[in-house]
Amino acid sequence: MGIDERLFEGGTMHSAPSNPDVDLEKGVTIHISPPTQNSSTDAVDAITHVDAVAECEADSEVHVASLAVDKEKGAVVTEVRESLEPEVDSPPDTMIPPSARSSTLTVKTFVPPGKTQSPIERFIRLRLFSIYRRLFSLVFVGNLVALLIVIARREPSSWPKIHDVATAVSINLAVSILIRQEHVVNLLFAMFCSLPLSTPLPLRKWSAKIYHLGGLHSGCAVAALFWFIVLAAAITRQFAVGSEAELARDIGVLTVTYMILSLILLIIILTVPRFREKYHNSFEAVHRFGGWSTLALLWVHVILLSNATKKVVPGLTLGRALYTSASFWLLLIATLSIIYPWTRLRHVKVHSEVLSNHALRMDFTYTTSGVGSAVRLSDRPLKEWHAFAAFTKPNRTGFSVVVSNAGDWTKKQIERPPSKIWVRGIPTSGVLRVSTVFRKIVLVATGSGIGPCLSVIYSRKVPCRVLWSTPHPLETFGAEITNAVKEADPDAVIHNTRTMGKPDMVALAYQLYVESEAEAVVVISNPTLTKKLVYGMESRGVPAYGPIWDS
């Protein structure tokens, strides 16, 4: 038939000419339907995924000639052969052209192997105790040990010392804030992602989980809440009973304590994923303005506590009380960490190019981004900020981002492309930064998820295979981005969901992983599909990484 077999690897056409499913020389058209998301993993059912129809001067049937299953790799190899007999409806004098008489086409479609471990083991290891939750639990256990120490230090029949509890609150709040500070994040990613490739793969696989560091952020924040509840209870008890040996009664301390407790409770309640997704704008506002208000009240609280301490310690001045207070210094570190990014608030020029009614590319020149980094953009700095993955083209200064139509804000940018926009802080490392830990990876993207992947594709630091599923890739994202993908991976699987339907992304990703002998799979997609793909890979023993939307 003269059909290039590369066009049909995985049941998906790629590396194709403008009309790839037509052989102009022989006049034969072959249609291959890819595996669907709902396809069975049973080898026999896989036959239905290869739906081939040959059309030539005389209609002919296509039969499945052979089926072989490699259980270890999960590959189903199907040989499709055109029959030598015309259909019964064909005119009796119709001749089958010689080119069709001995033609065969081999199509490979992957059915992933079975998942390892039992369902309950997979649930515990990959879902219940994910790396993020393990870090969260580690923080909580550490704070439990600290609470036991504080209790052990107390006088018999008395409550824990207020200053000890206040210090525990300050430590957890400071760590919670610092772990999100841009320079700290970049430093941690640099440390964990700088392992030489000669390092054993298991160690590199674990170091690549650094992007789960949000577990420390949330763990410390929740621990601070519980410590503050203990602090509020201790201050309330002391206010009720009073004691000359302890802090004097102070209505100001009591009032500010409960104001802070209310704000921390509100902030943490809105960070629960269900509430954060449903009331995202409220979450953003409360997290920002509630956080700033809490910080201001904490300064008042530290000063009031220090002043109350001065009253019961002869010769102690307020300045000396603050200087010797651990809470004062920890709060100062946290405050500077929050203020710093705002000192780098700038209204910068941007060159905007509309790629389609669904996508916009913004080009910046004020700095250069690294592999897997992101920037925050806004047109109203005090109201909302949006993070976008940045990529830098070879031999260019500056960086670019791809904005897709995913909401009111992004839609507005596409309809009215800005010439200037607000930026804050510095480019910050994200999940794609971990790609440099591996010798070779498979990049899996859907829709505008290809934008973040461009930082890896353009950098050429990591060899990669690319699987990109999107509606009308060329029309939506333009020739430049599409060509960049093909230059990085000439055999890239670019699946047009409008003409080819929705593919089985787990099967195709696993296929590329096995065929390319990659060390890991990195996924950039929507939350639902990202979780499905990462779980689908990890449950089969494949290292997989993707955003976790924890902030």
Secondary structure as GFF3:
##gff-version 3
##sequence-region A 1 551
A	DSSP	three_ten_helix	5	11	.	.	.	ID=ss1
A	DSSP	beta_strand	22	23	.	.	.	ID=ss2
A	DSSP	beta_strand	28	29	.	.	.	ID=ss3
A	DSSP	three_ten_helix	45	49	.	.	.	ID=ss4
A	DSSP	beta_strand	60	70	.	.	.	ID=ss5
A	DSSP	beta_strand	75	86	.	.	.	ID=ss6
A	DSSP	three_ten_helix	98	100	.	.	.	ID=ss7
A	DSSP	beta_strand	104	110	.	.	.	ID=ss8
A	DSSP	alpha_helix	119	122	.	.	.	ID=ss9
A	DSSP	pi_helix	123	128	.	.	.	ID=ss10
A	DSSP	alpha_helix	131	153	.	.	.	ID=ss11
A	DSSP	alpha_helix	162	178	.	.	.	ID=ss12
A	DSSP	alpha_helix	182	192	.	.	.	ID=ss13
A	DSSP	alpha_helix	201	207	.	.	.	ID=ss14
A	DSSP	three_ten_helix	208	213	.	.	.	ID=ss15
A	DSSP	alpha_helix	214	241	.	.	.	ID=ss16
A	DSSP	alpha_helix	251	270	.	.	.	ID=ss17
A	DSSP	alpha_helix	273	278	.	.	.	ID=ss18
A	DSSP	alpha_helix	280	285	.	.	.	ID=ss19
A	DSSP	pi_helix	286	290	.	.	.	ID=ss20
A	DSSP	alpha_helix	291	312	.	.	.	ID=ss21
A	DSSP	alpha_helix	318	323	.	.	.	ID=ss22
A	DSSP	alpha_helix	326	343	.	.	.	ID=ss23
A	DSSP	beta_strand	346	349	.	.	.	ID=ss24
A	DSSP	beta_strand	351	354	.	.	.	ID=ss25
A	DSSP	beta_strand	359	364	.	.	.	ID=ss26
A	DSSP	beta_strand	373	378	.	.	.	ID=ss27
A	DSSP	beta_strand	386	391	.	.	.	ID=ss28
A	DSSP	beta_strand	399	404	.	.	.	ID=ss29
A	DSSP	alpha_helix	408	415	.	.	.	ID=ss30
A	DSSP	beta_strand	420	429	.	.	.	ID=ss31
A	DSSP	three_ten_helix	431	437	.	.	.	ID=ss32
A	DSSP	beta_strand	441	446	.	.	.	ID=ss33
A	DSSP	three_ten_helix	447	449	.	.	.	ID=ss34
A	DSSP	alpha_helix	450	459	.	.	.	ID=ss35
A	DSSP	beta_strand	464	470	.	.	.	ID=ss36
A	DSSP	alpha_helix	473	488	.	.	.	ID=ss37
A	DSSP	beta_strand	493	496	.	.	.	ID=ss38
A	DSSP	alpha_helix	497	500	.	.	.	ID=ss39
A	DSSP	alpha_helix	505	516	.	.	.	ID=ss40
A	DSSP	beta_strand	520	524	.	.	.	ID=ss41
A	DSSP	alpha_helix	527	538	.	.	.	ID=ss42
A	DSSP	beta_strand	544	545	.	.	.	ID=ss43
###
